[in-house]
Structure formats: C-alpha cells, structure tokens
Amino acid sequence: MMYLTRIDLRPQVRAIQRAMGDCQQMRRLVSGLFQSGRKESEILYRLRADRGMTAQYLYSTTPVDQSALTAGMAFAGERDLTDWLKELGQIWRGDLLTAPTKKVAAEGH
C-alpha cells in the first residue's frame, strides 16, 4: 500500500516555525506521525507554500496516525495510491528540491 497524505501547517505555531527552519526538527516531526519508524514506513515528504498556506505532503507505505498530530498541524486528507500506481506503470513525473553543498577543508587541515 502507498499513501499520499496532506497536512496543513500553521507557521504561527512556534514548534512548526522551528521545524520549518531546521530539517532535523522536521524529520522528527514527520517520524512522530507514524507508528513505525521513517525507514520502515518508507516516508518521503515535501513542504509546499502556496497563497499564504503551507502544506506538507507525505508519501508512505503506512497511513499517518492522526492522533499524533501536534499543535499547528491539521489533517487535510489521505489517499491510497496503490491501484493508481499499478496502472501508472513506470512513468513518473515530479519535482525535486535540493540543497547542494560542498565541504571545503580549512587551510592547514
């Protein structure tokens, strides 16, 4: 089973602000939404801001535990994509947001 879940985020809430500014905090927030760990649930997530709203899209093999939503999070919906993905086959289209970095050694090290 594969699920696509949308959670609306309220950036006015302090915990959401911190998570949006720190990827480690966001991973913890996302992992806390599932009964199993991030790896077992095969979770991918994406934040999308549109017209003053911020939404978090979660793609996972297990459904979100709605009772685990914290302040500033509102469950907006969830769909089981299993049948749709089987029909889709190997054709994929998506967008990817990356933050490329380069580690440079300091002089003398």
C-alpha positions in Angstrom: 0.0 0.0 0.0 1.2 3.5 -0.8 -0.4 6.6 0.8 -0.3 10.3 -0.1 -1.3 12.5 2.9 -1.7 16.2 3.1 -1.2 18.1 6.4 -1.8 21.8 6.6 0.8 23.6 8.7 0.3 26.8 10.7 3.6 28.6 10.7 2.4 30.9 13.5 2.9 28.0 16.0 6.4 28.0 17.4 7.1 24.3 17.0 6.1 24.5 13.3 8.4 27.5 12.9 11.3 25.6 14.4 10.7 22.6 12.2 10.4 24.7 9.0 13.8 26.3 9.8 15.6 23.1 10.8 15.5 19.9 8.7 16.4 17.7 11.7 13.4 19.0 13.6 11.1 18.5 10.6 12.3 14.9 10.3 11.5 14.3 13.9 8.1 15.9 13.5 7.4 13.7 10.4 8.6 10.5 12.0 6.4 11.1 15.0 3.3 10.9 12.7 3.8 7.1 12.1 3.5 4.1 14.3 6.7 2.7 12.7 9.9 4.5 12.0 10.7 6.6 9.0 12.6 3.9 7.3 10.0 1.1 7.8 7.2 3.4 6.6 9.4 4.5 3.6 8.4 8.1 4.1 9.1 10.9 1.7 7.9 14.4 2.4 7.7 17.8 0.8 6.7 21.2 2.0 4.7 23.4 -0.4 3.8 27.1 0.2 1.0 28.4 -2.0 -1.1 31.5 -1.5 -0.1 32.0 2.1 -0.8 28.4 3.1 1.9 25.8 3.9 1.1 22.2 3.3 3.2 19.1 4.0 2.8 16.2 1.6 3.7 12.8 2.9 4.2 9.7 0.7 4.5 6.5 2.7 3.7 2.8 2.9 1.7 3.2 6.1 -1.1 5.7 6.9 -0.5 8.7 9.2 -1.5 8.3 12.8 -3.9 11.2 13.1 -3.8 11.1 16.9 -0.1 12.0 16.7 -0.7 15.4 15.0 0.7 18.2 17.1 -0.4 21.8 17.6 -0.1 23.7 14.3 -0.9 20.6 12.2 -4.3 19.9 10.5 -5.1 16.7 8.7 -6.3 17.7 5.2 -6.7 14.2 3.7 -5.2 10.9 2.7 -5.4 8.7 -0.4 -4.4 5.1 -1.0 -2.4 5.3 -4.3 -1.7 1.6 -4.7 -4.1 0.9 -7.6 -3.3 4.2 -9.3 0.5 3.4 -9.1 -0.1 0.0 -10.6 -1.9 1.5 -13.6 0.7 4.2 -14.0 3.5 1.6 -14.5 6.9 3.1 -14.9 6.0 6.6 -16.0 6.9 9.1 -13.2 6.9 12.8 -13.1 7.7 15.0 -10.2 9.8 17.8 -8.9 12.8 17.7 -6.6 14.0 20.4 -4.3 17.7 20.0 -3.3 20.3 22.0 -1.3 23.6 21.1 -2.8 26.6 21.7 -0.5 30.3 21.3 -0.7 32.7 20.6 2.2 35.9 22.5 1.9 38.8 21.8 4.3 40.3 24.8 6.2 43.9 25.8 5.5 46.4 23.6 7.3 44.0 20.7 7.9 
